[in-house]
Amino acid sequence: MASEAKLKANEKYLKEKVDTFQIRVPKGQKAMIQEHAKSLGKSLNAYVVDLITFDMQSNNLNSHKS
């Protein structure tokens, strides 16, 4: 188990360096998405962030083609 100091350091890092948001999916879908992410060698978080980043970059590139 992590020490009190480590827990405080983690909490400070998360507060200062990352934003958090929650998404909701139908029951059972989280496990399916996690398994798919795992099959790609990614965590659920990394998979979702990568998808969002890719979509935003793709849409940005497509918007400049007009």
Distance bins in CASP14 RR format, pairs under 12 A and 6 or more apart:
PFRMAT RR
TARGET T0000
AUTHOR 0000-0000-0000
RMODE 2
METHOD distances of the structure
MODEL  1
1 7 0 0 0 0 1 0 0 0 0 0 0
2 8 0 0 0 0 1 0 0 0 0 0 0
2 9 0 0 0 0 1 0 0 0 0 0 0
2 10 1 0 0 1 0 0 0 0 0 0 0
2 11 0 0 0 0 0 1 0 0 0 0 0
3 9 0 0 0 0 1 0 0 0 0 0 0
3 10 0 0 0 0 0 1 0 0 0 0 0
4 10 0 0 0 0 0 1 0 0 0 0 0
4 11 0 0 0 0 0 1 0 0 0 0 0
5 11 0 0 0 0 0 1 0 0 0 0 0
5 12 0 0 0 0 0 1 0 0 0 0 0
6 12 0 0 0 0 0 1 0 0 0 0 0
6 13 0 0 0 0 0 1 0 0 0 0 0
7 13 0 0 0 0 0 1 0 0 0 0 0
7 14 0 0 0 0 0 1 0 0 0 0 0
8 14 0 0 0 0 0 1 0 0 0 0 0
8 15 0 0 0 0 0 1 0 0 0 0 0
9 15 0 0 0 0 0 1 0 0 0 0 0
9 16 0 0 0 0 0 1 0 0 0 0 0
9 17 0 0 0 0 0 1 0 0 0 0 0
10 16 0 0 0 0 0 1 0 0 0 0 0
10 17 0 0 0 0 0 1 0 0 0 0 0
10 18 0 0 0 0 0 1 0 0 0 0 0
11 17 0 0 0 0 0 1 0 0 0 0 0
11 18 0 0 0 0 0 1 0 0 0 0 0
12 18 0 0 0 0 0 1 0 0 0 0 0
14 20 1 0 0 1 0 0 0 0 0 0 0
18 45 0 0 0 0 1 0 0 0 0 0 0
18 49 0 0 0 0 0 1 0 0 0 0 0
19 49 0 0 0 0 0 1 0 0 0 0 0
20 45 0 0 0 0 0 1 0 0 0 0 0
20 49 0 0 0 0 0 1 0 0 0 0 0
21 45 0 0 0 0 0 1 0 0 0 0 0
21 48 0 0 0 0 0 1 0 0 0 0 0
21 49 0 0 0 0 0 1 0 0 0 0 0
21 52 0 0 0 0 0 1 0 0 0 0 0
22 30 0 0 0 0 0 1 0 0 0 0 0
22 45 0 0 0 0 0 1 0 0 0 0 0
22 48 0 0 0 0 0 1 0 0 0 0 0
23 29 0 0 0 0 0 1 0 0 0 0 0
23 30 0 0 0 0 1 0 0 0 0 0 0
23 33 0 0 0 0 1 0 0 0 0 0 0
23 44 0 0 0 0 0 1 0 0 0 0 0
23 45 0 0 0 0 0 1 0 0 0 0 0
23 48 1 0 0 1 0 0 0 0 0 0 0
23 49 0 0 0 0 0 1 0 0 0 0 0
23 51 0 0 0 0 0 1 0 0 0 0 0
23 52 0 0 0 0 0 1 0 0 0 0 0
24 30 0 0 0 0 1 0 0 0 0 0 0
25 31 0 0 0 0 1 0 0 0 0 0 0
25 32 0 0 0 0 1 0 0 0 0 0 0
25 33 1 0 0 1 0 0 0 0 0 0 0
25 34 0 0 0 0 0 1 0 0 0 0 0
25 44 0 0 0 0 0 1 0 0 0 0 0
25 48 0 0 0 0 0 1 0 0 0 0 0
26 32 0 0 0 0 1 0 0 0 0 0 0
26 33 0 0 0 0 0 1 0 0 0 0 0
28 34 0 0 0 0 1 0 0 0 0 0 0
28 35 0 0 0 0 0 1 0 0 0 0 0
29 35 0 0 0 0 0 1 0 0 0 0 0
29 36 0 0 0 0 0 1 0 0 0 0 0
29 44 0 0 0 0 0 1 0 0 0 0 0
30 36 0 0 0 0 0 1 0 0 0 0 0
30 37 0 0 0 0 0 1 0 0 0 0 0
30 44 1 0 0 1 0 0 0 0 0 0 0
30 47 0 0 0 0 0 1 0 0 0 0 0
30 48 0 0 0 0 0 1 0 0 0 0 0
31 37 0 0 0 0 0 1 0 0 0 0 0
31 38 0 0 0 0 0 1 0 0 0 0 0
31 44 0 0 0 0 1 0 0 0 0 0 0
32 38 0 0 0 0 0 1 0 0 0 0 0
32 39 0 0 0 0 0 1 0 0 0 0 0
32 44 0 0 0 0 0 1 0 0 0 0 0
32 47 0 0 0 0 0 1 0 0 0 0 0
33 39 0 0 0 0 0 1 0 0 0 0 0
33 40 0 0 0 0 0 1 0 0 0 0 0
33 42 0 0 0 0 0 1 0 0 0 0 0
33 43 0 0 0 0 0 1 0 0 0 0 0
33 44 1 0 0 1 0 0 0 0 0 0 0
33 45 0 0 0 0 0 1 0 0 0 0 0
33 46 0 0 0 0 0 1 0 0 0 0 0
33 47 1 0 0 1 0 0 0 0 0 0 0
33 48 1 0 0 1 0 0 0 0 0 0 0
33 51 0 0 0 0 1 0 0 0 0 0 0
34 40 0 0 0 0 0 1 0 0 0 0 0
34 41 0 0 0 0 0 1 0 0 0 0 0
34 42 0 0 0 0 1 0 0 0 0 0 0
34 43 0 0 0 0 1 0 0 0 0 0 0
34 44 1 0 1 0 0 0 0 0 0 0 0
34 45 0 0 0 0 0 1 0 0 0 0 0
34 46 0 0 0 0 0 1 0 0 0 0 0
34 47 0 0 0 0 1 0 0 0 0 0 0
34 48 0 0 0 0 0 1 0 0 0 0 0
35 41 0 0 0 0 0 1 0 0 0 0 0
35 42 0 0 0 0 0 1 0 0 0 0 0
35 44 0 0 0 0 1 0 0 0 0 0 0
35 47 0 0 0 0 0 1 0 0 0 0 0
36 42 0 0 0 0 1 0 0 0 0 0 0
36 43 0 0 0 0 0 1 0 0 0 0 0
36 44 0 0 0 0 1 0 0 0 0 0 0
36 47 1 0 0 1 0 0 0 0 0 0 0
36 48 0 0 0 0 0 1 0 0 0 0 0
36 51 0 0 0 0 0 1 0 0 0 0 0
37 43 1 0 0 1 0 0 0 0 0 0 0
37 44 1 0 1 0 0 0 0 0 0 0 0
37 45 0 0 0 0 1 0 0 0 0 0 0
37 46 1 0 0 1 0 0 0 0 0 0 0
37 47 1 1 0 0 0 0 0 0 0 0 0
37 48 1 0 0 1 0 0 0 0 0 0 0
37 49 0 0 0 0 0 1 0 0 0 0 0
37 50 0 0 0 0 1 0 0 0 0 0 0
37 51 0 0 0 0 1 0 0 0 0 0 0
38 44 0 0 0 0 1 0 0 0 0 0 0
38 46 0 0 0 0 0 1 0 0 0 0 0
38 47 0 0 0 0 1 0 0 0 0 0 0
39 47 0 0 0 0 1 0 0 0 0 0 0
40 46 0 0 0 0 1 0 0 0 0 0 0
40 47 1 0 0 1 0 0 0 0 0 0 0
40 48 0 0 0 0 0 1 0 0 0 0 0
40 50 0 0 0 0 1 0 0 0 0 0 0
40 51 0 0 0 0 0 1 0 0 0 0 0
41 47 0 0 0 0 1 0 0 0 0 0 0
41 50 0 0 0 0 0 1 0 0 0 0 0
42 48 0 0 0 0 1 0 0 0 0 0 0
42 49 0 0 0 0 1 0 0 0 0 0 0
42 50 1 0 0 1 0 0 0 0 0 0 0
42 51 0 0 0 0 1 0 0 0 0 0 0
43 49 0 0 0 0 1 0 0 0 0 0 0
43 50 0 0 0 0 0 1 0 0 0 0 0
44 50 0 0 0 0 0 1 0 0 0 0 0
44 51 0 0 0 0 0 1 0 0 0 0 0
45 51 0 0 0 0 0 1 0 0 0 0 0
45 52 0 0 0 0 0 1 0 0 0 0 0
46 52 0 0 0 0 0 1 0 0 0 0 0
46 53 0 0 0 0 0 1 0 0 0 0 0
47 53 0 0 0 0 0 1 0 0 0 0 0
47 54 0 0 0 0 0 1 0 0 0 0 0
48 54 0 0 0 0 0 1 0 0 0 0 0
48 55 0 0 0 0 0 1 0 0 0 0 0
49 55 0 0 0 0 0 1 0 0 0 0 0
49 56 0 0 0 0 0 1 0 0 0 0 0
50 56 0 0 0 0 0 1 0 0 0 0 0
50 57 0 0 0 0 0 1 0 0 0 0 0
51 57 0 0 0 0 0 1 0 0 0 0 0
51 58 0 0 0 0 0 1 0 0 0 0 0
52 58 0 0 0 0 0 1 0 0 0 0 0
52 59 0 0 0 0 0 1 0 0 0 0 0
53 59 0 0 0 0 0 1 0 0 0 0 0
53 60 0 0 0 0 0 1 0 0 0 0 0
54 60 0 0 0 0 0 1 0 0 0 0 0
54 61 0 0 0 0 0 1 0 0 0 0 0
55 61 0 0 0 0 0 1 0 0 0 0 0
55 62 0 0 0 0 0 1 0 0 0 0 0
56 62 0 0 0 0 0 1 0 0 0 0 0
56 63 0 0 0 0 0 1 0 0 0 0 0
57 63 0 0 0 0 0 1 0 0 0 0 0
57 64 0 0 0 0 0 1 0 0 0 0 0
58 64 0 0 0 0 0 1 0 0 0 0 0
58 65 0 0 0 0 0 1 0 0 0 0 0
59 65 0 0 0 0 0 1 0 0 0 0 0
END
